[in-house]
Amino acid sequence: MYDVIIVGAGVVGAHIARTLARYQLDILLLDKASDVGEGTTKANTAIVHAGYDAKPGSNKARFNLAGNAMFDTVCRELDVEFDRCGSYVVGVSEEARATLEDLYRRGLENGTPGLELISGEEMRRREPGLTEDTVGALYAATGGIVDPFALCYAAAENAVANGVELRLETEVQGFIWEGDAIVGVETNRGPFRSRWVVIAAGLWVDDLMHEAGLEGFTITPRKGEYFVLDREAKTAVQNVLFPCPTPVSKGILVTPTIHGNVMLGPTAEDIEDKENLSTTAAGLNEVMTGALRLMPQLDARWIIRSFTGLRAAGSTGDFLIEIPDEVQGLLVLAGIESPGLTASPAIAEHVAAMLGEAGLPLVERPDFNPIRHGTPRFSLLSREEQEALIAQDPRYGRIVCRCETVTEAEIVAACHAPIPARTYDAMKRRTRIGTGRCQGAFDTPLVLEIMAREYGVSPLELTQKGGASHMVVRRTKEVAE
Ligand SMILES: Cc1cc2nc3c(=O)[nH]c(=O)nc-3n(C[C@H](O)[C@H](O)[C@H](O)COP(=O)(O)OP(=O)(O)OC[C@H]3O[C@@H](n4cnc5c(N)ncnc54)[C@H](O)[C@@H]3O)c2cc1C
């Protein structure tokens, strides 16, 4: 019997698990995917939003502000790269001046610190590649960029290090009931009983709410398509640049990533299929057109990848975080679309407080350790540090991914980490193999070979992302032993 079962190991569920791990509780974190962060958390714009655009008084505004303020501490504790580089909303038409002023006023109402309206001339001085049509901008000093997956993974890993049990490939298919109380979950791997069930299931939360008898709330998948540009593009883009927002989205951004690439997107298209992560010619065309409107000199030859993320757009338009009156033992987090990544650490604090108020005993654990140390990223170290690591472990001297300078030692470390990288995609997100210009063309066979060796399995058994997504189907050559 667990005290709390958390359904969904995205960035929200992972932070809730880590926050609750501070207390003397038995906690189970479940996800149906083969890795943590495989849902919306792995594919978004990765901005730590300043909080000027959410509707004043909404949960989005409240948790955006509170979450943003926690990022320096959380990322320091979890050893996650975070750059509080500031962000800009850029106006490129006369009508945009009014929008920028509205956003500025809204930001002041929300309590967003560090906002400033600047002239078009000043904006172009700060970002010389911007269109000559730039009429002004809203600068938000507290905006930032982060690696969303690294944040999710690090929070989950720290939760596990502090005693949380993690079960992947475990899908919640129903609930265990005692009268009108939920006392656990039914999964593809059997039942698990608990005092509380917290649903942080992203796109699928409405299905689970209906399963719990809670009707009315629906999630619409809102598709966002992106381009990722080569690091070379970073010479042309210095800042996080939003266009003026539309009623359904923040518009097509041009933004540096924490790893030194540039990202363009996303589109915003409501669809039906919660699994549809396809990119389309029309969507990507819209991305490029939108990006060129801000930065006319962007070069399509810099594109190295496209991808899609799905927002879990809720029917109320706001984050729903509640313990419903109709069902005991259940806490629901629904409609956690943007700025959910930014809000996630603050949402987790709020969830812990709600559970405490509802009677869950929150007794601090004296041995809770909030600090996590990630594996050193070889490419970010100085020459001296690199040489010291190679002297310690020669596998740091073997470069497997040439584009991103990822070493064999980093791949081996990810195989034996507290949450092992069992799939190719998990390895990619942990180490950045295959994310550079060649997109894995050179390193994939070698990575699979190392993973097979470390896990003691055949490369034929390895998958891209669990299930039947095998990467190698048969041997074509006999290998001399
Ligand atoms: C295009 C786009 C751009 C965005 N940009 C930003 C941004 O720049 N800044 C920002 O702050 N936010 C942004 N967001 C929002 C942010 O990405 C999300 O709010 C956040 O990732 C939500 O995390 P989550 O943990 O709630 O959901 P998810 O990451 O989707 O996690 C839910 C998990 O639940 C699991 N699950 C579902 N059903 C079950 C079940 N039955 N049993 C077991 N497990 C289950 C899934 O496998 C999944 O791993 C963006 C989102 C999108 C799509």
The ligand as a Tripos MOL2 file, in Angstrom:
@<TRIPOS>MOLECULE
LIG
   53    58     1     0     0
SMALL
NO_CHARGES

@<TRIPOS>ATOM
      1 C1          4.1760   23.1310  -28.6490 C.3       1 LIG1
      2 C2          4.3750   23.3380  -27.1790 C.ar      1 LIG1
      3 C3          5.1590   24.4020  -26.7050 C.ar      1 LIG1
      4 C4          5.3040   24.6040  -25.3410 C.ar      1 LIG1
      5 N1          6.1850   25.5480  -24.8970 N.ar      1 LIG1
      6 C5          6.3440   25.7370  -23.5720 C.ar      1 LIG1
      7 C6          7.2990   26.6690  -23.0960 C.ar      1 LIG1
      8 O1          8.0840   27.2310  -23.8610 O.2       1 LIG1
      9 N2          7.3570   26.9030  -21.7640 N.ar      1 LIG1
     10 C7          6.5300   26.2810  -20.8830 C.ar      1 LIG1
     11 O2          6.5790   26.5990  -19.7020 O.2       1 LIG1
     12 N3          5.6590   25.3320  -21.2970 N.ar      1 LIG1
     13 C8          5.5730   25.0360  -22.6130 C.ar      1 LIG1
     14 N4          4.7170   24.0770  -23.0590 N.ar      1 LIG1
     15 C9          3.9230   23.3410  -22.0880 C.3       1 LIG1
     16 C10         4.7230   22.2400  -21.4020 C.3       1 LIG1
     17 O3          5.4780   21.4910  -22.3240 O.3       1 LIG1
     18 C11         3.7410   21.3160  -20.6780 C.3       1 LIG1
     19 O4          2.9080   22.1140  -19.8650 O.3       1 LIG1
     20 C12         4.4150   20.2940  -19.8080 C.3       1 LIG1
     21 O5          5.4020   19.5840  -20.4960 O.3       1 LIG1
     22 C13         3.3500   19.3520  -19.2760 C.3       1 LIG1
     23 O6          3.9620   18.3510  -18.5150 O.3       1 LIG1
     24 P1          3.0790   17.1830  -17.9210 P.3       1 LIG1
     25 O7          3.9670   16.4370  -17.0080 O.co2     1 LIG1
     26 O8          1.8110   17.7350  -17.3760 O.co2     1 LIG1
     27 O9          2.6290   16.3340  -19.1920 O.3       1 LIG1
     28 P2          3.4180   15.2340  -20.0410 P.3       1 LIG1
     29 O10         4.8270   15.5880  -20.2470 O.co2     1 LIG1
     30 O11         2.5980   14.9730  -21.2530 O.co2     1 LIG1
     31 O12         3.4040   13.9720  -19.0980 O.3       1 LIG1
     32 C14         2.2570   13.1840  -18.9050 C.3       1 LIG1
     33 C15         2.7070   11.7470  -18.7910 C.3       1 LIG1
     34 O13         1.5980   10.9420  -18.4370 O.3       1 LIG1
     35 C16         1.7890    9.6870  -19.0320 C.3       1 LIG1
     36 N5          0.4850    9.0050  -19.0740 N.ar      1 LIG1
     37 C17        -0.6210    9.3950  -19.7270 C.ar      1 LIG1
     38 N6         -1.6220    8.5400  -19.5320 N.ar      1 LIG1
     39 C18        -1.1460    7.5760  -18.7240 C.ar      1 LIG1
     40 C19        -1.7120    6.3950  -18.1720 C.ar      1 LIG1
     41 N7         -2.9850    6.0340  -18.4140 N.pl3     1 LIG1
     42 N8         -0.9310    5.6020  -17.4030 N.ar      1 LIG1
     43 C20         0.3720    5.9400  -17.1520 C.ar      1 LIG1
     44 N9          0.9450    7.0480  -17.6690 N.ar      1 LIG1
     45 C21         0.1940    7.8550  -18.4310 C.ar      1 LIG1
     46 C22         2.3580   10.0060  -20.3990 C.3       1 LIG1
     47 O14         3.0580    8.9030  -20.9570 O.3       1 LIG1
     48 C23         3.2550   11.1910  -20.0940 C.3       1 LIG1
     49 O15         4.6090   10.8160  -19.8980 O.3       1 LIG1
     50 C24         4.6050   23.7930  -24.4240 C.ar      1 LIG1
     51 C25         3.8510   22.7120  -24.8960 C.ar      1 LIG1
     52 C26         3.7910   22.4560  -26.2630 C.ar      1 LIG1
     53 C27         3.1120   21.2420  -26.7450 C.3       1 LIG1
@<TRIPOS>BOND
     1     1     2 1
     2     2     3 ar
     3     2    52 ar
     4     3     4 ar
     5     4     5 ar
     6     4    50 ar
     7     5     6 ar
     8     6     7 ar
     9     6    13 1
    10     7     8 2
    11     7     9 ar
    12     9    10 ar
    13    10    11 2
    14    10    12 ar
    15    12    13 ar
    16    13    14 ar
    17    14    15 1
    18    14    50 ar
    19    15    16 1
    20    16    17 1
    21    16    18 1
    22    18    19 1
    23    18    20 1
    24    20    21 1
    25    20    22 1
    26    22    23 1
    27    23    24 1
    28    24    25 2
    29    24    26 1
    30    24    27 1
    31    27    28 1
    32    28    29 2
    33    28    30 1
    34    28    31 1
    35    31    32 1
    36    32    33 1
    37    33    34 1
    38    33    48 1
    39    34    35 1
    40    35    36 1
    41    35    46 1
    42    36    37 ar
    43    36    45 ar
    44    37    38 ar
    45    38    39 ar
    46    39    40 ar
    47    39    45 ar
    48    40    41 1
    49    40    42 ar
    50    42    43 ar
    51    43    44 ar
    52    44    45 ar
    53    46    47 1
    54    46    48 1
    55    48    49 1
    56    50    51 ar
    57    51    52 ar
    58    52    53 1
@<TRIPOS>SUBSTRUCTURE
     1 LIG1         1 GROUP 0 **** ****
